[in-house]
Amino acid sequence: MTRKTVSVITESQYTVKADKTIAALLCVEEGSEVNERVVRLSAGNTTFVHARSLSPLERMPETMKEQLMRADIPIGRILRSHNLETRRDMTELEILERQNTFDGIPVLSRSYKIVHNNHVLMWINERFPIDERWSL
C-alpha cells in the first residue's frame, strides 16, 4: 500500500505459561508454554499496525519455533516458508476508543486465530489507527 518496505519492530517477546484465558484461546492445557510477541509494523517512519500474538510452542515445527523466536520476521512470511495450509478464523472486530496503543487515537481492533490441521497455531490481535495515515 505504501510502496515502502515494511519493517517489523519487536516491542517484547517472551515465553509464558498459559493461564486459564490463554489456554482457552489456544485450546491448550493450562501451564503450556506459549510464545507471546508484541510488534509494530512500520513503513518509512510511520507505524500502521500494532500486533500481539500468542503461539503454543508444542504445536510449532522446530524450525518454525526458531524463526518465531528471532523476533523481527513477519508471521505471514514464517507461515509461507513452511508451506503450511492454514486458515484464519476471525473472532472479534471492533473500534476501540482511548487506547494507549496509538496515543489515544481510536483503533480498529481485529482478533483471529490461525488454524492448521484443525488446531490453533496462533491467536493474533491487530490494531490499526483510525486517522489520516491511511490516505495514501
Secondary structure, DSSP 8 states (H G I E B T S, - for coil): --SS-EEEEEEEEEEEE--HHHHHHHT--TT-EEEEEEEEEEETTEEEEEEEEEEEGGGS-HHHHHHHHTSSS-HHHHHHHTT---EEEEEEEEEE-S-TTTTT--EEEEEEEEEETTEEEEEEEEEEE-SGGG--
